[in-house]
Amino acid sequence: MKICFIDKTDFKYSFNDKDSPLLRGAETTLINLSYNLSLIGNEVYVFNNCSKGYYSNNYKWQNINVLENSNDLFDIAIANGDINLLNNVNAKKKYAISHSIQTIEKFIRKKQLLTYFKNRPKIILIGTYHKTQRNILTRLWGYDYLELSIDDNFINTEVDLSNKKLSNQAIFTSRPDRNGEKLIEIWKDKIFPFKKDIKLLFTPDVDIKNLNRFNIFYRQMKDQIELIKDLKNSRVMLLPGHKAELFCLAAEEARELCIPTVTLGIGSLKERVVHNETGFVAKNDTQFAKYTLDLFNDDNICIHLKKNLYTLRNKSNWIKSAKKFLEVLYK
């Protein structure tokens, strides 16, 4: 099939930036899905605010501006987030991958309503929680699911459970606006006072300062390989969750590297963590702190969860996700 993806961001990026820490979930999804669809025999084009063109056999990245003078007909056109982008392309079937909660008010405010009725795209969701948060009127022409995965760098990383010396470090790798401040307050008030030899490695945020006295340190935002090193050097992932979190790649990355997660189960985190098997789902802040301290105080609990996580390694990857998604496109 001849498939095109259309994407528009304020910043420039292309396939060459696939390991950049500046990319968010929507951008890494686009890169991995489009590339793996090309690997299974499709002719794939990506049009976006391209930092640099990329051409490799049946896989091409070009600047979105080239569509202004294009009469190309595609079998499938997929908008990455913004339905309005579908106006720029001719295709037999059209889809839109949603990466956000979509209320009717937001749908109208972003001027997507007329485009929606003009193009009649099927909406692609990224989880059960996501479906509950999207108004039925915004998926009138049907919906289906994209099974997200994580980058091969995580899957190909060796995990050795024979090392009995466990880290004294917790880590938070989600975006700070995903209840990062809430996590810091729980750490300061309910975790650190009871165990002062542990530390929290936290995603940088310019609005939160002077936290070193609570053993909270900012992690450097480098490439994906450095992120993996930080994760492997951590005992536990701390993710309160957020109502806007529709999948949470941070939790999946931790799972693949056998790092237990403690969460409040807000948003999609209730789907990402299995209580007492891959981590803990707390009912409140006090329980969140207790589960975190239990993991630091009892090596056996931590090792038990890590062994459970090890059995789940490599259960999914982007080539499997692309093959399943191709079935969706053939429907």
N, C-alpha and C positions, 0 to 999 in steps of 0.2 A: 504493500500500500504506500501511497504517497501522502505523508503526514507532515503537517506543519504545526509548530507551537508559536504562539504570539505572546510576548511579554514586554512590559514597559516599566522600568524603575527609574528613579531619579539619578541613580548612580550607574556607572558603566561596569559591565562584567560579561564574560564569555566562558566557553568551555575551558579555556586556559586558566581560569581563576577558580577551578573546582575545589581546591584545597584552601582557599582564602578564608580567614576568620570573619571577614566582613559579610559573607553571604548568610542569609537567613534560610529558614526551612523551605520557603517557596522557591527560592533560587536553586538550592541544592536538589530539591525534588525535580525541578525542570531539567537540570543537567543530567542527573542519573536516569530519569525515565526516558528522556529523548535519546540519550546515547545507547541505552540498552535496547530500545526499540529498533535502533539501526543495526544492532548486532544480530538481531533475529530476522534480518532480511527485508526490513522496510527502508524506504527512501525518506529520510527525515530532514526537515529544515527547521531552524530556529531563527525567529526574527525578534530582535530585542534592541535595547540601547547598548549595542555591542562595543566592548572595549577594543576588541580585535577579531577580525573574521577568522573562521576556522573551517577548513575544508578537508575532508577525509572520505574518499569514495562516496558512500551514500549518506554521508552525515555532514551538514553544512550549517554554519552560523553566519548570519548577515544582519546588517543594521535594519531596524524596522522601517526606516525611511524608503527602502527599496520597494516596499509594497505599494507606494503611491502610484507608481507607473507600471504595476505588474498586472497581467491578465492570466497568470497561472491558475490552473484549477487543481485543487487538492482533493484527495479522497476524504481526508479528515482534517479539520482545523480545530485546534485546542487552545483556548485562551487561558493563560495562567493568571487567574485571579479576576481580571477586569473583563466583563462581558463586552464592553464597548469595543474592545480590540477586534472582535469578530467582524465588525463593519469593514475592516481593511482587507478582507481576504475572500476569495471565492472557493467554496468547498461543498461537496455533496452532503457531508454530515458535519455538524458543529457541536463542540463540547466546551464546557468551562470548568476548570478545576477550582473549587472554592477553598480558600485558606482562612476563612474568617466566619464569625457569626454574622448571619445576614438577616436583620430585621427588615420589615417592609419600609420603615422610616429611613433606614440606612440605604436600602435599595434605591429608593426614590431620590434621596439626597445626593447620591453618587451618579445620578442621571443614567441609570442602567435599565429603567423600565421599558422605554421605547425600543432600545436595542434588544432587550430580552424577547419582546413580542416579534420583532423583525427577524431575528436569527433562530429563535426557538431551540436553544441549545439544551442538550441533556447535561445536568449538573453532576459533577464528580465530587463526591464527599470522601473524607479521609478517616471516618470512624463512626461508630454508633452514636457516641456523644454528639458528634458534629451534626448528625441528622436531627437530633432532638432540638438543636439550637437554630435550625434553619426553617423559616416559615414555609408551609406547604405551598403557598402561592408562588414562591421563588423557585419551585422545582416542578412546575406544571407539565413540562414536556419530558418528565422522567428524571431519574437519578440513578447513579450506581456508585461503586466504591473503587478507590485506588488504594491498594495495599502498600503503604510506605515501608521502606527499608532504610538501611543505613549504608554509608559508604564502605567500599571494599577494604579500605585501610583498617577499619575496626574489625571486620570479619577475618582478615588475614593476620591480625596481631596475635601472637602466641600468648596464651594465658597459662601460667604455671601455678597450680594450687599446692605444690609440694613445699613451698616456702612458708614456714609456720610463723614467721615474723610479720605481724600485721601492722599496717601504718597507723599513725595517730592523727591522720588528716581526714577531714570531711571536705566535700567539694560541692559547689553549686555552679552549674555551667549554663543554666537557662538565662534568659534575658532578665536584667534587674527589675524591669517593670512587671515581671510575672511573680509578684509577691516576694521579691528579694528583700525589701525592707521588713516585711513580716518575719522572714527567716532570721534576719539580723537581730530583731527584738527578742525572738525566742532564744536564740543563741546567747545573747547578752544576759537575759534574765533567768533562763531556766536550764541552760546546758553548761556554759562556761563556768559559772560560780561553783559547780559541783565536780568539775574535772578540768583543772587549769593546765594540764599538760597536753591538751589536744588543740588543734587549730582548724580553721575554716578557710578554704581557698575559694574566693568569691569573684564572680564576673565583675570587671571594673565598672564603676559608676561615679561620675564626677560630683554627684550630689551627696555622697556618703563618705565622710572623711573621719580621720582620727580614730580608727577602729583597731589599731595594732595592739592596744592594751587589752583587748578582748581576744587576742590571737586570731583576728580576722585579717587576712591578707588578700590583696588583689592578685589575680592570676594574669600573667601576660597574655595578651591576645595575639598569638602567633599562628602558624599554620596548623593543619590537622594533626600532623605527627607530634607536635608539641602538646596539643590537647590530649592525645592518647597517653603520652607520658604522664601528664598531670592526673589523668583518671587512674592509671595503673598504680600511681603512688598514693591513692586514696583508699580509705577503708569503707566509706559510705557516701552515697549521693543524697543530698538533702534537697528535696523539691516540694515545697508546700502545694504547688499547683496554682492554677488561675483559671477563671471561667472562660478566658479567651484561648486557653491552651487546648487545641483540638486534637493533637497527637502527642507532642513532646518528644522530639528526637533525642533530647538529653537523656531521658529515661531509657530509651532504646539503646543508646550508645553505652550507657552504664551496664545495662543488662548483658550486652554482647561481651563486655570485658569483665563480667562476673562481679560487678560492684553492686551490693544491695542498695535499695532506695528506700528512704523514709519519706512519706508524703502525707498530706492531709486529704488527698484524694479529690482535690478540687479540679473541676473540668475533666479532661480526659485521663488524668493521672489514675483515676479509679479503674481504668481499663488497662493501664500500662503495668501496674504492680499487683501481684497476687499476695495477699496478706499471709505472712508467716511462711511463704514459700520463696518469693523473690525479693522480699522486703517487708515493710510494715505500712499499713494504712491507718493513720491515727484519726481519732474522732475529734480531737481538740489539741490546742497548743501544748498542754501539759503532757498529754499522751505522746505527742510528737517528740518532746524532749526526753521522755522516759525511754522510748524505743531507741533514740539516738544514743543515749548513755548506756543502755543495755548492750548495744553493738560494740561500744568502746570498752566496756568493763568485762565482757564475757566473750573471749575468743571463740568458744565453742558455738555460740549463736551465730557469729559472723561466718565461721567456716561452714556451718550447716547450710546457710543461705547461699554461700558461694558455690558449694557443691551442687545445689539445686539449679543455680544459674548456669553452671557448666553444662548440664544436660540439655540446656536450651540453645546452646551456641549453634550458629549457622542454620537456624531454623528457617530463616528467610534471607533473601538477597535481592538485588535489583533486577537480575536477569529473570528470577522467578516472578517478581512483581510485574515486569514488563510483559511476560507471557500471559499472565492472568489478565492484565489490562487490555491486551490485544483481543482477548475473548470478549471483553466489554465492548470494544470498538466494532467487533464483527456482528454484534446483536442487531 
